[in-house]
Amino acid sequence: MARNPDPLRSLARGDFRFRMALRPGDGSDFFAPGVEYADVIAERRGLLAQTPDRYAAALPGTAGLLKATTELVSRWLSQSRCPLTDPRITHRPPPPPDGEARALTDWCAETGGHWEPDWVALRRGEDAAYRLVAGVVCFPSGWSLPEKLGRPLDEIHDPVPGLNRSLGRPIHLFLERLPPDTVWWRDNWGLSADPALNHHPSIPRPRLTATARLTTTWLRREDQLLTRLPGFSDILFGIRVSVQRLDAMLSSPEEAGLLTDALRSLPNDVADYKGISPARDALLRELRDATL
Ligand code: HEM
């Protein structure tokens, strides 16, 4: 799978700073079922059956862009190199044409039980701001889709210290200039004290502490896709989370060095935001002493 073979790719060399780090990507590769498709889909369906309104949401008036989303993703899945025979994956029924929020949210939840990645759609307003108007996010990294629904992207990014100051303008310009028929990928990284994919804020999870070890800490990487929906000024944003335990992932002094640089240079407010501060010294000590 060409998605991102190197788990450490998201850790750039040198001191930490927020980066655009966009690269040309491919929609078919992004949405194609991975080796863990059956398990991931079972988990998604369980979450969406129990508490659909925690993970799926849509504003009224989004049927057109949801239809464009399903046509685009269905086309990508049909072109995928993976052998897909199940038409329930490759050809989703369109959303109800004049649907209310309830019917559109149900459609998002239903679709989210067939496609492996999470996704959201952003609509460009007359004020040129991009607002989150629909989607399904079963595996968020500490945020809730319904809480962000209807909000513009800079407000969505507000909790991330310094992000709007450093990248708010480049992100907006990138979205404004994104030509149709192009797909871009980027990624974010974090650390967690468990390998769970679903880090919704309403679910209690173990936190990183001063007793963190490489064997009890996971790199949580978020691969993301950005594209403009055909025929719209709106944006489709895909998210795929993967986790790998640090001791199993680091296999050379160079790799340990990448993580060491990233941890050491994280500004305190960003380390707090990522939940890494309590564990930072313990992990740096272990990385220094590790023989890889
Ligand atoms: C080129 C475009 C984008 C860039 C460079 C970018 C960058 C980032 C970065 C660096 C973070 C912090 C992650 C971390 O360090 O843990 C973040 C968080 C986030 N981003 Fe973006 N992002 C982009 C587009 C989007 C889009 C289109 C959405 C769609 C809604 C989005 C939603 C979020 C959310 C929900 C968070 C977490 C905020 C929270 O904790 O409440 N981003 N983004």
Residues whose N, C-alpha, C, O or C-beta is under 5 A from the ligand:
A	BS01	HEM	F18 R19 M20 L132 S141 G142 W143 I156 P159 V160 I171 N188 W189 G190 F237
